[in-house]
Amino acid sequence: MKKINSVLIMISFLQLFCSCVSGNTVKKSSLPKAPLKIYIHDNAYKAGDIAVKKIEVEGKTYDKTEEIFVTGPEGAVVIGKQYPNSGDKGVFIDGRTVTLSPFVMGKYEVTQELYSAVMRDQYITFENQTYKLQEIPFYCKGEKYPLADGEIQQYRPADGIGWPMAVYFCNVLSEKTGLKKAYKIKIKSIRWWGEGGKIIIMDADVSLVPNADGYRLPTQAEWEFAARGGDQSKPEWNYSYSGKNMSDSFFDGKYYTSNIDSALDDVGWYNANILNGTTTKYVFAEGKKGWGTHEVGKKNPNSLGFYDMSGNVTEWVYDFYIENIPAENVINPTGPLTGSKYVSRGGGFYSTASGCTVWGQIKNQVGNGAGATWDGFRLVRSIQ
């Protein structure tokens, strides 16, 4: 981005506050391939079809958990290009061809209800000691971040989730839904967090498990493909936000001209519209109704049916950050094997408008597993 926005500043502050662990974390590549498990369609499905209506955990079904086919059975091939209205490049750069295998993605960001239900009574063993994991790490509750009128607290997105806790959640959910875990996780550090003497995972070495059909984080390429609407031939592919293009005056070909853009009001919550959904200007309003996250699915979806891929909470992806993506032909890219920074996409309620684009990346230091107020995630699963 050409201009520093408030979300980057606050992330930097949080990193210092949480005493990050320096150094690289190891993460192994190669997306799992798994048998097709479909609950609505057999082998005849297309991008945008519902794959799963509701996730069921321990005999209870949860709302706001639908899963959508992001591609048809043939997968997708994306030929990279230059984007004239982009202050950044994203992952589908000029000279790069990306092949994606079929996968499904959550229609909504993971909700507070689902996260708490899955993580309830979860214990880990670390350095020969047993610890209980924090199942309610959320900031957006209570007096500082009061719920907006007409919304439901349990359907706000899970926030305050660091990358290591997000991947751990994926494995627990896979186990509870009878799927093969997508990750092998070796915990490297933990920290006490929140009330009740519970902990969070601060750092971990993570690798993908072959032939797993379980839940996982999307790769950068999967996330951006879904956020752009999944069809390179349609105008929406070139939109700045997921499901909506930026205002004509917002980008002058070189710089963003403002931190606010009313075009985002249709599809996303960001720092200039979070109080009532309409862009005014950014005003710090802690304690006022609507300050913070909003119930998932309150704005309009993109053409594939995904909500909140621009704004609300930032969404973790699997890849480590890489400064310069090589222009090459790749199949299911998962990013560098090692790195010092995780990546989140889509921007959040603290972001300026330019932070909510489909190509923007927010970098977060490895070792800092304490998620920020705006950090959440969305689920995907591989199919074959």
DRENDO-1510 file (C-alpha; in Angstrom, 1 decimal, always signed):
<recs>
REC; n; res; u; v; w
REC; 1; MET; +0.0; +0.0; +0.0 .
REC; 2; LYS; +1.2; +3.5; -0.8 .
REC; 3; LYS; -0.2; +5.0; +2.4 .
REC; 4; ILE; +0.2; +3.7; +5.9 .
REC; 5; ASN; -3.2; +2.9; +7.4 .
REC; 6; SER; -4.3; +2.6; +11.0 .
REC; 7; VAL; -4.5; -1.2; +11.1 .
REC; 8; LEU; -0.8; -1.6; +10.3 .
REC; 9; ILE; +0.1; +0.8; +13.0 .
REC; 10; MET; -2.0; -1.0; +15.6 .
REC; 11; ILE; -0.7; -4.4; +14.6 .
REC; 12; SER; +2.9; -3.1; +15.1 .
REC; 13; PHE; +1.9; -1.9; +18.6 .
REC; 14; LEU; +0.3; -5.3; +19.4 .
REC; 15; GLN; +3.4; -7.1; +18.3 .
REC; 16; LEU; +5.6; -5.1; +20.6 .
REC; 17; PHE; +3.1; -5.4; +23.5 .
REC; 18; CYS; +2.9; -9.2; +23.2 .
REC; 19; SER; +6.7; -9.8; +23.3 .
REC; 20; CYS; +7.0; -11.6; +20.0 .
REC; 21; VAL; +9.3; -14.6; +19.5 .
REC; 22; SER; +11.9; -13.8; +16.8 .
REC; 23; GLY; +13.1; -16.2; +14.2 .
REC; 24; ASN; +11.6; -18.4; +11.5 .
REC; 25; THR; +9.0; -21.0; +11.9 .
REC; 26; VAL; +9.0; -24.1; +9.7 .
REC; 27; LYS; +5.9; -24.9; +7.6 .
REC; 28; LYS; +5.8; -27.7; +5.1 .
REC; 29; SER; +4.1; -27.4; +1.7 .
REC; 30; SER; +1.9; -29.5; -0.6 .
REC; 31; LEU; -1.9; -29.2; -0.3 .
REC; 32; PRO; -3.7; -32.4; +0.8 .
REC; 33; LYS; -5.8; -34.2; -1.7 .
REC; 34; ALA; -8.9; -35.9; -0.3 .
REC; 35; PRO; -11.9; -37.9; -1.4 .
REC; 36; LEU; -14.9; -35.9; -2.3 .
REC; 37; LYS; -17.4; -35.7; +0.6 .
REC; 38; ILE; -20.6; -34.0; -0.6 .
REC; 39; TYR; -23.8; -33.8; +1.4 .
REC; 40; ILE; -26.0; -32.0; -1.2 .
REC; 41; HIS; -24.7; -32.6; -4.6 .
REC; 42; ASP; -23.2; -35.9; -5.9 .
REC; 43; ASN; -20.5; -35.3; -8.6 .
REC; 44; ALA; -22.5; -32.6; -10.4 .
REC; 45; TYR; -21.7; -29.3; -8.9 .
REC; 46; LYS; -20.5; -25.9; -10.0 .
REC; 47; ALA; -18.8; -22.9; -8.4 .
REC; 48; GLY; -21.2; -21.2; -6.0 .
REC; 49; ASP; -23.3; -24.3; -5.1 .
REC; 50; ILE; -23.8; -25.1; -1.5 .
REC; 51; ALA; -21.7; -28.1; -0.4 .
REC; 52; VAL; -22.6; -28.2; +3.3 .
REC; 53; LYS; -25.7; -26.5; +4.8 .
REC; 54; LYS; -24.6; -26.6; +8.4 .
REC; 55; ILE; -21.6; -27.9; +10.4 .
REC; 56; GLU; -22.7; -30.5; +13.1 .
REC; 57; VAL; -20.5; -30.9; +16.2 .
REC; 58; GLU; -21.4; -33.5; +18.8 .
REC; 59; GLY; -25.0; -33.7; +17.8 .
REC; 60; LYS; -25.7; -30.0; +17.4 .
REC; 61; THR; -25.9; -28.1; +14.2 .
REC; 62; TYR; -24.6; -24.5; +13.9 .
REC; 63; ASP; -26.0; -21.6; +11.9 .
REC; 64; LYS; -23.8; -19.4; +9.7 .
REC; 65; THR; -21.6; -22.4; +8.9 .
REC; 66; GLU; -22.5; -23.2; +5.2 .
REC; 67; GLU; -19.8; -24.2; +2.9 .
REC; 68; ILE; -19.6; -23.3; -0.8 .
REC; 69; PHE; -17.9; -24.9; -3.8 .
REC; 70; VAL; -15.4; -22.4; -5.0 .
REC; 71; THR; -14.7; -24.2; -8.3 .
REC; 72; GLY; -16.4; -26.9; -10.3 .
REC; 73; PRO; -14.9; -30.5; -10.4 .
REC; 74; GLU; -12.3; -29.4; -12.9 .
REC; 75; GLY; -10.7; -26.8; -10.6 .
REC; 76; ALA; -9.4; -23.6; -12.0 .
REC; 77; VAL; -6.5; -22.0; -13.9 .
REC; 78; VAL; -5.7; -18.4; -13.4 .
REC; 79; ILE; -3.4; -16.5; -15.8 .
REC; 80; GLY; -1.9; -13.6; -14.0 .
REC; 81; LYS; -2.0; -10.0; -15.4 .
REC; 82; GLN; -1.5; -6.4; -14.4 .
REC; 83; TYR; -4.4; -4.7; -12.6 .
REC; 84; PRO; -4.8; -1.0; -13.5 .
REC; 85; ASN; -6.6; +0.1; -10.4 .
REC; 86; SER; -4.3; -1.7; -8.0 .
REC; 87; GLY; -1.9; -0.1; -5.6 .
REC; 88; ASP; -0.6; -3.6; -4.8 .
REC; 89; LYS; -0.4; -6.8; -6.9 .
REC; 90; GLY; -2.0; -9.7; -5.0 .
REC; 91; VAL; -0.8; -13.2; -5.9 .
REC; 92; PHE; -2.1; -13.4; -9.5 .
REC; 93; ILE; +0.7; -11.3; -10.9 .
REC; 94; ASP; +1.6; -10.8; -14.6 .
REC; 95; GLY; +3.6; -13.7; -15.9 .
REC; 96; ARG; +2.3; -16.2; -13.2 .
REC; 97; THR; -0.1; -19.0; -14.0 .
REC; 98; VAL; -1.8; -20.6; -11.0 .
REC; 99; THR; -3.7; -23.9; -11.1 .
REC; 100; LEU; -6.1; -24.7; -8.2 .
REC; 101; SER; -7.6; -28.0; -7.4 .
REC; 102; PRO; -11.3; -28.1; -6.3 .
REC; 103; PHE; -12.1; -26.9; -2.8 .
REC; 104; VAL; -14.9; -25.6; -0.6 .
REC; 105; MET; -14.9; -22.6; +1.6 .
REC; 106; GLY; -17.0; -21.2; +4.4 .
REC; 107; LYS; -19.7; -18.8; +3.3 .
REC; 108; TYR; -19.0; -16.8; +6.5 .
REC; 109; GLU; -16.1; -16.1; +8.8 .
REC; 110; VAL; -15.9; -18.5; +11.7 .
REC; 111; THR; -18.4; -17.3; +14.3 .
REC; 112; GLN; -17.8; -16.8; +18.0 .
REC; 113; GLU; -20.4; -19.5; +18.7 .
REC; 114; LEU; -18.7; -22.2; +16.6 .
REC; 115; TYR; -15.2; -21.3; +17.9 .
REC; 116; SER; -16.2; -21.5; +21.5 .
REC; 117; ALA; -18.2; -24.8; +21.0 .
REC; 118; VAL; -15.3; -26.5; +19.2 .
REC; 119; MET; -12.6; -25.3; +21.6 .
REC; 120; ARG; -14.5; -25.9; +24.8 .
REC; 121; ASP; -12.6; -28.3; +27.2 .
REC; 122; GLN; -9.6; -28.6; +25.0 .
REC; 123; TYR; -6.3; -29.5; +26.7 .
REC; 124; ILE; -2.7; -29.6; +25.4 .
REC; 125; THR; +0.5; -31.0; +26.8 .
REC; 126; PHE; +3.5; -28.8; +26.5 .
REC; 127; GLU; +6.9; -29.5; +28.1 .
REC; 128; ASN; +5.3; -32.3; +30.3 .
REC; 129; GLN; +2.6; -30.0; +31.6 .
REC; 130; THR; -1.1; -30.0; +30.8 .
REC; 131; TYR; -2.9; -26.8; +30.0 .
REC; 132; LYS; -6.4; -25.8; +29.1 .
REC; 133; LEU; -6.9; -23.7; +26.0 .
REC; 134; GLN; -8.8; -20.5; +26.1 .
REC; 135; GLU; -12.1; -20.9; +24.2 .
REC; 136; ILE; -13.3; -17.3; +24.6 .
REC; 137; PRO; -10.4; -15.1; +23.6 .
REC; 138; PHE; -12.7; -12.5; +21.9 .
REC; 139; TYR; -12.3; -8.8; +22.4 .
REC; 140; CYS; -15.6; -7.9; +20.7 .
REC; 141; LYS; -18.0; -8.4; +23.5 .
REC; 142; GLY; -19.0; -6.4; +26.6 .
REC; 143; GLU; -18.9; -2.7; +27.2 .
REC; 144; LYS; -15.9; -1.7; +25.0 .
REC; 145; TYR; -17.3; -3.4; +21.9 .
REC; 146; PRO; -21.1; -3.4; +22.4 .
REC; 147; LEU; -23.3; -5.3; +19.9 .
REC; 148; ALA; -25.1; -3.2; +17.2 .
REC; 149; ASP; -28.9; -3.1; +17.4 .
REC; 150; GLY; -30.6; -6.0; +15.8 .
REC; 151; GLU; -27.5; -8.2; +15.7 .
REC; 152; ILE; -26.8; -11.5; +17.6 .
REC; 153; GLN; -23.6; -11.7; +19.7 .
REC; 154; GLN; -22.9; -15.4; +18.9 .
REC; 155; TYR; -22.8; -14.6; +15.2 .
REC; 156; ARG; -20.1; -12.0; +15.4 .
REC; 157; PRO; -16.9; -13.4; +13.9 .
REC; 158; ALA; -14.4; -15.0; +16.2 .
REC; 159; ASP; -11.8; -12.3; +16.8 .
REC; 160; GLY; -8.5; -12.2; +18.7 .
REC; 161; ILE; -7.5; -15.4; +17.1 .
REC; 162; GLY; -3.8; -15.8; +16.3 .
REC; 163; TRP; -2.5; -17.9; +13.4 .
REC; 164; PRO; -1.4; -20.9; +15.6 .
REC; 165; MET; -4.7; -21.0; +17.3 .
REC; 166; ALA; -6.6; -20.9; +14.0 .
REC; 167; VAL; -4.7; -23.9; +12.6 .
REC; 168; TYR; -5.2; -25.8; +15.9 .
REC; 169; PHE; -9.0; -25.0; +15.8 .
REC; 170; CYS; -9.1; -26.5; +12.3 .
REC; 171; ASN; -7.7; -29.8; +13.6 .
REC; 172; VAL; -10.0; -30.0; +16.5 .
REC; 173; LEU; -13.0; -29.3; +14.2 .
REC; 174; SER; -11.8; -32.0; +11.8 .
REC; 175; GLU; -11.6; -34.5; +14.6 .
REC; 176; LYS; -15.1; -33.6; +15.9 .
REC; 177; THR; -16.6; -33.9; +12.5 .
REC; 178; GLY; -15.0; -37.2; +11.6 .
REC; 179; LEU; -12.5; -35.8; +9.0 .
REC; 180; LYS; -8.8; -36.4; +8.7 .
REC; 181; LYS; -6.8; -33.6; +10.3 .
REC; 182; ALA; -5.1; -31.4; +7.7 .
REC; 183; TYR; -2.2; -30.3; +9.9 .
REC; 184; LYS; +0.6; -31.8; +11.9 .
REC; 185; ILE; +1.3; -29.3; +14.7 .
REC; 186; LYS; +4.4; -29.1; +17.0 .
REC; 187; ILE; +3.8; -26.5; +19.7 .
REC; 188; LYS; +6.8; -24.2; +20.3 .
REC; 189; SER; +5.5; -21.7; +22.9 .
REC; 190; ILE; +2.4; -20.8; +24.8 .
REC; 191; ARG; +1.1; -17.9; +26.9 .
REC; 192; TRP; -1.5; -17.4; +29.6 .
REC; 193; TRP; -4.5; -15.5; +28.1 .
REC; 194; GLY; -7.7; -14.1; +29.4 .
REC; 195; GLU; -9.8; -15.3; +32.3 .
REC; 196; GLY; -9.8; -18.7; +34.0 .
REC; 197; GLY; -6.1; -19.6; +33.9 .
REC; 198; LYS; -6.2; -20.7; +30.3 .
REC; 199; ILE; -3.6; -20.5; +27.6 .
REC; 200; ILE; -3.2; -19.8; +23.9 .
REC; 201; ILE; -0.6; -21.2; +21.5 .
REC; 202; MET; +1.9; -18.5; +20.6 .
REC; 203; ASP; +4.1; -20.4; +18.1 .
REC; 204; ALA; +4.1; -23.8; +16.3 .
REC; 205; ASP; +5.8; -25.7; +13.5 .
REC; 206; VAL; +3.0; -26.7; +11.1 .
REC; 207; SER; +2.9; -29.0; +8.1 .
REC; 208; LEU; +0.1; -30.2; +5.8 .
REC; 209; VAL; -1.0; -33.8; +6.0 .
REC; 210; PRO; -1.2; -35.7; +2.7 .
REC; 211; ASN; -4.7; -37.0; +1.7 .
REC; 212; ALA; -6.4; -35.2; +4.4 .
REC; 213; ASP; -10.0; -34.0; +4.0 .
REC; 214; GLY; -10.1; -31.9; +7.1 .
REC; 215; TYR; -10.6; -28.2; +7.7 .
REC; 216; ARG; -7.7; -25.8; +7.1 .
REC; 217; LEU; -6.9; -22.2; +6.3 .
REC; 218; PRO; -7.0; -21.2; +2.7 .
REC; 219; THR; -3.8; -20.5; +0.8 .
REC; 220; GLN; -3.3; -16.9; -0.4 .
REC; 221; ALA; -4.2; -18.1; -3.9 .
REC; 222; GLU; -7.4; -19.8; -2.8 .
REC; 223; TRP; -8.5; -16.9; -0.7 .
REC; 224; GLU; -7.9; -14.3; -3.4 .
REC; 225; PHE; -9.5; -16.5; -6.1 .
REC; 226; ALA; -12.7; -16.7; -3.9 .
REC; 227; ALA; -12.6; -13.0; -3.0 .
REC; 228; ARG; -12.4; -12.0; -6.6 .
REC; 229; GLY; -15.5; -14.0; -7.5 .
REC; 230; GLY; -13.8; -17.0; -9.0 .
REC; 231; ASP; -14.2; -16.1; -12.7 .
REC; 232; GLN; -11.4; -14.2; -14.4 .
REC; 233; SER; -13.6; -13.5; -17.4 .
REC; 234; LYS; -16.1; -11.4; -15.5 .
REC; 235; PRO; -15.8; -7.7; -14.4 .
REC; 236; GLU; -15.9; -8.6; -10.7 .
REC; 237; TRP; -12.5; -10.2; -11.0 .
REC; 238; ASN; -11.0; -6.8; -11.4 .
REC; 239; TYR; -13.0; -5.2; -8.5 .
REC; 240; SER; -11.1; -3.6; -5.7 .
REC; 241; TYR; -13.3; -5.1; -2.9 .
REC; 242; SER; -14.9; -8.5; -2.8 .
REC; 243; GLY; -18.1; -8.0; -4.7 .
REC; 244; LYS; -17.7; -4.2; -5.3 .
REC; 245; ASN; -15.4; -1.9; -7.2 .
REC; 246; MET; -13.9; +1.2; -5.6 .
REC; 247; SER; -15.1; +4.7; -6.3 .
REC; 248; ASP; -13.7; +6.3; -9.4 .
REC; 249; SER; -12.0; +9.0; -7.4 .
REC; 250; PHE; -10.4; +6.7; -4.7 .
REC; 251; PHE; -7.3; +5.7; -6.7 .
REC; 252; ASP; -5.5; +8.1; -9.0 .
REC; 253; GLY; -3.4; +5.4; -10.8 .
REC; 254; LYS; -0.5; +5.8; -8.3 .
REC; 255; TYR; -1.9; +6.6; -4.9 .
REC; 256; TYR; -5.0; +6.2; -2.9 .
REC; 257; THR; -6.6; +9.6; -2.6 .
REC; 258; SER; -8.4; +9.0; +0.7 .
REC; 259; ASN; -8.7; +6.6; +3.7 .
REC; 260; ILE; -12.5; +6.3; +3.1 .
REC; 261; ASP; -14.6; +5.0; +0.3 .
REC; 262; SER; -18.4; +4.8; +0.3 .
REC; 263; ALA; -18.3; +2.1; -2.3 .
REC; 264; LEU; -17.3; -0.3; +0.5 .
REC; 265; ASP; -20.5; +0.3; +2.3 .
REC; 266; ASP; -22.3; -2.3; +0.2 .
REC; 267; VAL; -20.0; -5.2; +1.0 .
REC; 268; GLY; -17.8; -4.5; +4.1 .
REC; 269; TRP; -17.4; -3.1; +7.5 .
REC; 270; TYR; -14.3; -0.8; +8.0 .
REC; 271; ASN; -13.2; +2.0; +10.2 .
REC; 272; ALA; -15.4; +4.7; +8.6 .
REC; 273; ASN; -18.7; +2.9; +8.6 .
REC; 274; ILE; -18.7; +0.5; +11.6 .
REC; 275; LEU; -21.1; +2.5; +13.7 .
REC; 276; ASN; -24.1; +2.4; +11.3 .
REC; 277; GLY; -22.9; +0.9; +8.0 .
REC; 278; THR; -22.6; +4.2; +6.1 .
REC; 279; THR; -19.3; +5.9; +5.4 .
REC; 280; THR; -18.7; +9.2; +7.3 .
REC; 281; LYS; -15.3; +9.5; +8.7 .
REC; 282; TYR; -13.1; +7.6; +11.2 .
REC; 283; VAL; -13.9; +8.5; +14.7 .
REC; 284; PHE; -12.7; +6.5; +17.7 .
REC; 285; ALA; -15.9; +5.4; +19.4 .
REC; 286; GLU; -15.1; +2.7; +21.8 .
REC; 287; GLY; -18.2; +1.9; +23.9 .
REC; 288; LYS; -20.7; +3.0; +21.3 .
REC; 289; LYS; -23.1; +0.4; +19.8 .
REC; 290; GLY; -21.6; -1.0; +16.6 .
REC; 291; TRP; -18.0; -0.3; +17.5 .
REC; 292; GLY; -16.1; -3.4; +16.6 .
REC; 293; THR; -17.1; -6.4; +14.6 .
REC; 294; HIS; -20.6; -7.0; +13.2 .
REC; 295; GLU; -22.7; -10.2; +12.8 .
REC; 296; VAL; -21.4; -12.1; +9.8 .
REC; 297; GLY; -23.5; -11.8; +6.6 .
REC; 298; LYS; -25.0; -8.4; +7.2 .
REC; 299; LYS; -23.5; -6.8; +4.1 .
REC; 300; ASN; -23.9; -8.1; +0.5 .
REC; 301; PRO; -22.0; -11.2; -0.7 .
REC; 302; ASN; -19.8; -11.4; -3.7 .
REC; 303; SER; -21.0; -13.4; -6.8 .
REC; 304; LEU; -20.0; -16.7; -5.4 .
REC; 305; GLY; -22.0; -16.1; -2.2 .
REC; 306; PHE; -19.1; -15.3; +0.2 .
REC; 307; TYR; -19.8; -12.6; +2.9 .
REC; 308; ASP; -17.4; -10.2; +4.6 .
REC; 309; MET; -14.2; -11.0; +2.5 .
REC; 310; SER; -13.6; -7.2; +2.6 .
REC; 311; GLY; -13.7; -5.9; +6.2 .
REC; 312; ASN; -15.2; -7.1; +9.5 .
REC; 313; VAL; -12.2; -9.2; +10.6 .
REC; 314; THR; -9.0; -9.9; +8.7 .
REC; 315; GLU; -8.7; -13.5; +7.6 .
REC; 316; TRP; -5.6; -15.7; +8.1 .
REC; 317; VAL; -4.1; -17.6; +5.2 .
REC; 318; TYR; -1.7; -20.5; +5.3 .
REC; 319; ASP; +1.2; -18.9; +3.4 .
REC; 320; PHE; +4.2; -17.2; +4.9 .
REC; 321; TYR; +4.8; -13.7; +3.6 .
REC; 322; ILE; +7.0; -13.3; +0.5 .
REC; 323; GLU; +8.2; -10.0; -0.7 .
REC; 324; ASN; +8.4; -10.9; -4.4 .
REC; 325; ILE; +6.2; -13.6; -5.8 .
REC; 326; PRO; +8.0; -15.3; -8.7 .
REC; 327; ALA; +6.4; -15.2; -12.1 .
REC; 328; GLU; +6.1; -18.9; -12.8 .
REC; 329; ASN; +3.6; -21.7; -13.4 .
REC; 330; VAL; +2.5; -23.3; -10.1 .
REC; 331; ILE; -0.1; -25.8; -8.9 .
REC; 332; ASN; -1.7; -25.2; -5.5 .
REC; 333; PRO; +1.0; -22.9; -4.2 .
REC; 334; THR; +1.4; -22.8; -0.5 .
REC; 335; GLY; +4.1; -20.2; -0.1 .
REC; 336; PRO; +7.6; -20.4; +1.3 .
REC; 337; LEU; +8.6; -23.4; +3.5 .
REC; 338; THR; +9.9; -21.1; +6.2 .
REC; 339; GLY; +9.3; -17.5; +7.1 .
REC; 340; SER; +9.1; -14.8; +9.8 .
REC; 341; LYS; +5.7; -13.3; +9.0 .
REC; 342; TYR; +2.2; -14.7; +8.6 .
REC; 343; VAL; -0.3; -13.1; +6.3 .
REC; 344; SER; -3.9; -12.1; +6.8 .
REC; 345; ARG; -6.2; -10.8; +4.0 .
REC; 346; GLY; -9.3; -8.7; +3.4 .
REC; 347; GLY; -8.9; -6.0; +6.1 .
REC; 348; GLY; -11.1; -5.6; +9.2 .
REC; 349; PHE; -13.2; -3.1; +11.1 .
REC; 350; TYR; -10.1; -1.2; +12.1 .
REC; 351; SER; -8.8; -0.9; +8.5 .
REC; 352; THR; -9.0; +2.0; +6.2 .
REC; 353; ALA; -10.7; +1.3; +2.8 .
REC; 354; SER; -7.4; +0.6; +1.1 .
REC; 355; GLY; -6.7; -2.1; +3.6 .
REC; 356; CYS; -9.9; -4.0; +2.6 .
REC; 357; THR; -8.9; -4.7; -1.0 .
REC; 358; VAL; -8.8; -8.2; -2.5 .
REC; 359; TRP; -5.1; -7.8; -3.3 .
REC; 360; GLY; -3.9; -6.3; +0.0 .
REC; 361; GLN; -1.8; -8.2; +2.6 .
REC; 362; ILE; -1.3; -7.5; +6.3 .
REC; 363; LYS; +1.9; -9.0; +7.7 .
REC; 364; ASN; +2.1; -10.3; +11.2 .
REC; 365; GLN; +5.2; -11.5; +13.1 .
REC; 366; VAL; +5.7; -15.2; +13.6 .
REC; 367; GLY; +5.8; -16.1; +17.3 .
REC; 368; ASN; +3.1; -13.6; +18.2 .
REC; 369; GLY; +0.2; -15.9; +18.5 .
REC; 370; ALA; -1.9; -13.4; +20.4 .
REC; 371; GLY; -4.5; -12.3; +17.7 .
REC; 372; ALA; -5.5; -8.7; +17.4 .
REC; 373; THR; -9.0; -7.4; +17.9 .
REC; 374; TRP; -9.6; -7.6; +14.2 .
REC; 375; ASP; -7.9; -11.1; +13.5 .
REC; 376; GLY; -10.3; -13.9; +12.5 .
REC; 377; PHE; -10.4; -16.6; +9.8 .
REC; 378; ARG; -12.4; -18.6; +7.4 .
REC; 379; LEU; -12.4; -22.3; +6.7 .
REC; 380; VAL; -11.7; -24.4; +3.6 .
REC; 381; ARG; -11.5; -28.1; +2.7 .
REC; 382; SER; -9.8; -29.9; -0.2 .
REC; 383; ILE; -11.9; -32.1; -2.4 .
REC; 384; GLN; -11.1; -34.4; -5.3 .
</recs>
